[in-house]
């Protein structure tokens, strides 16, 4: 499923999280974009 999702991506960057990962502090990512 990940490969299918990547094939549809149009941006310059991708953020991929597995089911067992958690993004706690995403404020720096928002500032970056």
mmCIF file of the N, C-alpha and C atoms, coordinates in Angstrom:
data_MODEL
# 
_entry.id   MODEL 
# 
loop_
_atom_site.group_PDB 
_atom_site.id 
_atom_site.type_symbol 
_atom_site.label_atom_id 
_atom_site.label_alt_id 
_atom_site.label_comp_id 
_atom_site.label_asym_id 
_atom_site.label_entity_id 
_atom_site.label_seq_id 
_atom_site.pdbx_PDB_ins_code 
_atom_site.Cartn_x 
_atom_site.Cartn_y 
_atom_site.Cartn_z 
_atom_site.occupancy 
_atom_site.B_iso_or_equiv 
_atom_site.pdbx_formal_charge 
_atom_site.auth_seq_id 
_atom_site.auth_comp_id 
_atom_site.auth_asym_id 
_atom_site.auth_atom_id 
_atom_site.pdbx_PDB_model_num 
ATOM 1  N N  . UNK A 1 1  ? 0.816 -1.191 0.000  1.00 0.00 ? 1  UNK A N  1 
ATOM 2  C CA . UNK A 1 1  ? 0.000 0.000  0.000  1.00 0.00 ? 1  UNK A CA 1 
ATOM 3  C C  . UNK A 1 1  ? 0.867 1.264  0.000  1.00 0.00 ? 1  UNK A C  1 
ATOM 4  N N  . UNK A 1 2  ? 2.005 1.201  0.666  1.00 0.00 ? 2  UNK A N  1 
ATOM 5  C CA . UNK A 1 2  ? 2.883 2.374  0.720  1.00 0.00 ? 2  UNK A CA 1 
ATOM 6  C C  . UNK A 1 2  ? 3.370 2.752  -0.674 1.00 0.00 ? 2  UNK A C  1 
ATOM 7  N N  . UNK A 1 3  ? 3.753 1.784  -1.459 1.00 0.00 ? 3  UNK A N  1 
ATOM 8  C CA . UNK A 1 3  ? 4.247 2.082  -2.802 1.00 0.00 ? 3  UNK A CA 1 
ATOM 9  C C  . UNK A 1 3  ? 3.176 2.724  -3.665 1.00 0.00 ? 3  UNK A C  1 
ATOM 10 N N  . UNK A 1 4  ? 1.936 2.293  -3.499 1.00 0.00 ? 4  UNK A N  1 
ATOM 11 C CA . UNK A 1 4  ? 0.837 2.894  -4.251 1.00 0.00 ? 4  UNK A CA 1 
ATOM 12 C C  . UNK A 1 4  ? 0.659 4.345  -3.829 1.00 0.00 ? 4  UNK A C  1 
ATOM 13 N N  . UNK A 1 5  ? 0.704 4.589  -2.532 1.00 0.00 ? 5  UNK A N  1 
ATOM 14 C CA . UNK A 1 5  ? 0.559 5.959  -2.028 1.00 0.00 ? 5  UNK A CA 1 
ATOM 15 C C  . UNK A 1 5  ? 1.681 6.849  -2.542 1.00 0.00 ? 5  UNK A C  1 
ATOM 16 N N  . UNK A 1 6  ? 2.890 6.345  -2.539 1.00 0.00 ? 6  UNK A N  1 
ATOM 17 C CA . UNK A 1 6  ? 4.036 7.125  -3.012 1.00 0.00 ? 6  UNK A CA 1 
ATOM 18 C C  . UNK A 1 6  ? 3.888 7.452  -4.497 1.00 0.00 ? 6  UNK A C  1 
ATOM 19 N N  . UNK A 1 7  ? 3.344 6.534  -5.255 1.00 0.00 ? 7  UNK A N  1 
ATOM 20 C CA . UNK A 1 7  ? 3.186 6.796  -6.687 1.00 0.00 ? 7  UNK A CA 1 
ATOM 21 C C  . UNK A 1 7  ? 2.204 7.935  -6.959 1.00 0.00 ? 7  UNK A C  1 
ATOM 22 N N  . UNK A 1 8  ? 1.287 8.205  -6.035 1.00 0.00 ? 8  UNK A N  1 
ATOM 23 C CA . UNK A 1 8  ? 0.331 9.303  -6.188 1.00 0.00 ? 8  UNK A CA 1 
ATOM 24 C C  . UNK A 1 8  ? 0.844 10.620 -5.603 1.00 0.00 ? 8  UNK A C  1 
ATOM 25 N N  . UNK A 1 9  ? 1.926 10.589 -4.875 1.00 0.00 ? 9  UNK A N  1 
ATOM 26 C CA . UNK A 1 9  ? 2.439 11.800 -4.226 1.00 0.00 ? 9  UNK A CA 1 
ATOM 27 C C  . UNK A 1 9  ? 2.937 12.787 -5.273 1.00 0.00 ? 9  UNK A C  1 
ATOM 28 N N  . UNK A 1 10 ? 2.669 14.056 -5.040 1.00 0.00 ? 10 UNK A N  1 
ATOM 29 C CA . UNK A 1 10 ? 3.063 15.085 -5.994 1.00 0.00 ? 10 UNK A CA 1 
ATOM 30 C C  . UNK A 1 10 ? 4.012 16.106 -5.387 1.00 0.00 ? 10 UNK A C  1 
ATOM 31 N N  . UNK A 1 11 ? 4.226 16.053 -4.097 1.00 0.00 ? 11 UNK A N  1 
ATOM 32 C CA . UNK A 1 11 ? 5.069 17.037 -3.435 1.00 0.00 ? 11 UNK A CA 1 
ATOM 33 C C  . UNK A 1 11 ? 6.540 16.693 -3.523 1.00 0.00 ? 11 UNK A C  1 
ATOM 34 N N  . UNK A 1 12 ? 7.332 17.590 -3.013 1.00 0.00 ? 12 UNK A N  1 
ATOM 35 C CA . UNK A 1 12 ? 8.778 17.404 -3.003 1.00 0.00 ? 12 UNK A CA 1 
ATOM 36 C C  . UNK A 1 12 ? 9.212 16.513 -1.844 1.00 0.00 ? 12 UNK A C  1 
ATOM 37 N N  . UNK A 1 13 ? 8.420 16.506 -0.759 1.00 0.00 ? 13 UNK A N  1 
ATOM 38 C CA . UNK A 1 13 ? 8.743 15.749 0.445  1.00 0.00 ? 13 UNK A CA 1 
ATOM 39 C C  . UNK A 1 13 ? 7.638 14.754 0.764  1.00 0.00 ? 13 UNK A C  1 
ATOM 40 N N  . UNK A 1 14 ? 8.019 13.653 1.414  1.00 0.00 ? 14 UNK A N  1 
ATOM 41 C CA . UNK A 1 14 ? 7.064 12.657 1.904  1.00 0.00 ? 14 UNK A CA 1 
ATOM 42 C C  . UNK A 1 14 ? 7.345 12.392 3.372  1.00 0.00 ? 14 UNK A C  1 
ATOM 43 N N  . UNK A 1 15 ? 6.316 12.263 4.149  1.00 0.00 ? 15 UNK A N  1 
ATOM 44 C CA . UNK A 1 15 ? 6.444 11.860 5.544  1.00 0.00 ? 15 UNK A CA 1 
ATOM 45 C C  . UNK A 1 15 ? 5.714 10.539 5.684  1.00 0.00 ? 15 UNK A C  1 
ATOM 46 N N  . UNK A 1 16 ? 6.461 9.504  6.024  1.00 0.00 ? 16 UNK A N  1 
ATOM 47 C CA . UNK A 1 16 ? 5.881 8.170  6.141  1.00 0.00 ? 16 UNK A CA 1 
ATOM 48 C C  . UNK A 1 16 ? 6.035 7.694  7.574  1.00 0.00 ? 16 UNK A C  1 
ATOM 49 N N  . UNK A 1 17 ? 4.926 7.326  8.171  1.00 0.00 ? 17 UNK A N  1 
ATOM 50 C CA . UNK A 1 17 ? 4.923 6.768  9.518  1.00 0.00 ? 17 UNK A CA 1 
ATOM 51 C C  . UNK A 1 17 ? 4.351 5.364  9.464  1.00 0.00 ? 17 UNK A C  1 
ATOM 52 N N  . UNK A 1 18 ? 4.989 4.452  10.167 1.00 0.00 ? 18 UNK A N  1 
ATOM 53 C CA . UNK A 1 18 ? 4.449 3.108  10.307 1.00 0.00 ? 18 UNK A CA 1 
ATOM 54 C C  . UNK A 1 18 ? 3.379 3.102  11.387 1.00 0.00 ? 18 UNK A C  1 
ATOM 55 N N  . UNK A 1 19 ? 2.642 2.031  11.477 1.00 0.00 ? 19 UNK A N  1 
ATOM 56 C CA . UNK A 1 19 ? 1.537 1.936  12.435 1.00 0.00 ? 19 UNK A CA 1 
ATOM 57 C C  . UNK A 1 19 ? 2.015 2.008  13.878 1.00 0.00 ? 19 UNK A C  1 
ATOM 58 N N  . UNK A 1 20 ? 3.268 1.655  14.131 1.00 0.00 ? 20 UNK A N  1 
ATOM 59 C CA . UNK A 1 20 ? 3.776 1.666  15.501 1.00 0.00 ? 20 UNK A CA 1 
ATOM 60 C C  . UNK A 1 20 ? 4.566 2.936  15.828 1.00 0.00 ? 20 UNK A C  1 
ATOM 61 N N  . UNK A 1 21 ? 4.529 3.933  14.963 1.00 0.00 ? 21 UNK A N  1 
ATOM 62 C CA . UNK A 1 21 ? 5.231 5.193  15.184 1.00 0.00 ? 21 UNK A CA 1 
ATOM 63 C C  . UNK A 1 21 ? 4.231 6.307  15.476 1.00 0.00 ? 21 UNK A C  1 
ATOM 64 N N  . UNK A 1 22 ? 4.682 7.274  16.281 1.00 0.00 ? 22 UNK A N  1 
ATOM 65 C CA . UNK A 1 22 ? 3.827 8.395  16.668 1.00 0.00 ? 22 UNK A CA 1 
ATOM 66 C C  . UNK A 1 22 ? 4.597 9.688  16.442 1.00 0.00 ? 22 UNK A C  1 
ATOM 67 N N  . UNK A 1 23 ? 3.954 10.644 15.838 1.00 0.00 ? 23 UNK A N  1 
ATOM 68 C CA . UNK A 1 23 ? 4.533 11.966 15.637 1.00 0.00 ? 23 UNK A CA 1 
ATOM 69 C C  . UNK A 1 23 ? 3.981 12.870 16.725 1.00 0.00 ? 23 UNK A C  1 
ATOM 70 N N  . UNK A 1 24 ? 4.796 13.125 17.745 1.00 0.00 ? 24 UNK A N  1 
ATOM 71 C CA . UNK A 1 24 ? 4.324 13.858 18.919 1.00 0.00 ? 24 UNK A CA 1 
ATOM 72 C C  . UNK A 1 24 ? 4.426 15.365 18.713 1.00 0.00 ? 24 UNK A C  1 
ATOM 73 N N  . UNK A 1 25 ? 5.599 15.848 18.388 1.00 0.00 ? 25 UNK A N  1 
ATOM 74 C CA . UNK A 1 25 ? 5.793 17.292 18.211 1.00 0.00 ? 25 UNK A CA 1 
ATOM 75 C C  . UNK A 1 25 ? 5.993 17.580 16.728 1.00 0.00 ? 25 UNK A C  1 
ATOM 76 N N  . UNK A 1 26 ? 4.949 17.995 16.074 1.00 0.00 ? 26 UNK A N  1 
ATOM 77 C CA . UNK A 1 26 ? 5.015 18.253 14.646 1.00 0.00 ? 26 UNK A CA 1 
ATOM 78 C C  . UNK A 1 26 ? 5.069 19.744 14.318 1.00 0.00 ? 26 UNK A C  1 
ATOM 79 N N  . UNK A 1 27 ? 5.268 20.580 15.322 1.00 0.00 ? 27 UNK A N  1 
ATOM 80 C CA . UNK A 1 27 ? 5.285 22.028 15.094 1.00 0.00 ? 27 UNK A CA 1 
ATOM 81 C C  . UNK A 1 27 ? 6.436 22.449 14.174 1.00 0.00 ? 27 UNK A C  1 
ATOM 82 N N  . UNK A 1 28 ? 7.592 21.822 14.286 1.00 0.00 ? 28 UNK A N  1 
ATOM 83 C CA . UNK A 1 28 ? 8.721 22.169 13.408 1.00 0.00 ? 28 UNK A CA 1 
ATOM 84 C C  . UNK A 1 28 ? 8.440 21.783 11.963 1.00 0.00 ? 28 UNK A C  1 
ATOM 85 N N  . UNK A 1 29 ? 7.720 20.709 11.764 1.00 0.00 ? 29 UNK A N  1 
ATOM 86 C CA . UNK A 1 29 ? 7.368 20.301 10.402 1.00 0.00 ? 29 UNK A CA 1 
ATOM 87 C C  . UNK A 1 29 ? 6.419 21.328 9.789  1.00 0.00 ? 29 UNK A C  1 
ATOM 88 N N  . UNK A 1 30 ? 5.455 21.791 10.564 1.00 0.00 ? 30 UNK A N  1 
ATOM 89 C CA . UNK A 1 30 ? 4.512 22.795 10.068 1.00 0.00 ? 30 UNK A CA 1 
ATOM 90 C C  . UNK A 1 30 ? 5.242 24.093 9.739  1.00 0.00 ? 30 UNK A C  1 
ATOM 91 N N  . UNK A 1 31 ? 6.182 24.503 10.574 1.00 0.00 ? 31 UNK A N  1 
ATOM 92 C CA . UNK A 1 31 ? 6.955 25.723 10.308 1.00 0.00 ? 31 UNK A CA 1 
ATOM 93 C C  . UNK A 1 31 ? 7.797 25.579 9.040  1.00 0.00 ? 31 UNK A C  1 
ATOM 94 N N  . UNK A 1 32 ? 8.309 24.377 8.809  1.00 0.00 ? 32 UNK A N  1 
ATOM 95 C CA . UNK A 1 32 ? 9.154 24.128 7.647  1.00 0.00 ? 32 UNK A CA 1 
ATOM 96 C C  . UNK A 1 32 ? 8.382 24.347 6.348  1.00 0.00 ? 32 UNK A C  1 
ATOM 97 N N  . UNK A 1 33 ? 7.132 23.947 6.347  1.00 0.00 ? 33 UNK A N  1 
ATOM 98 C CA . UNK A 1 33 ? 6.319 24.075 5.139  1.00 0.00 ? 33 UNK A CA 1 
ATOM 99 C C  . UNK A 1 33 ? 5.517 25.344 5.175  1.00 0.00 ? 33 UNK A C  1 
# 
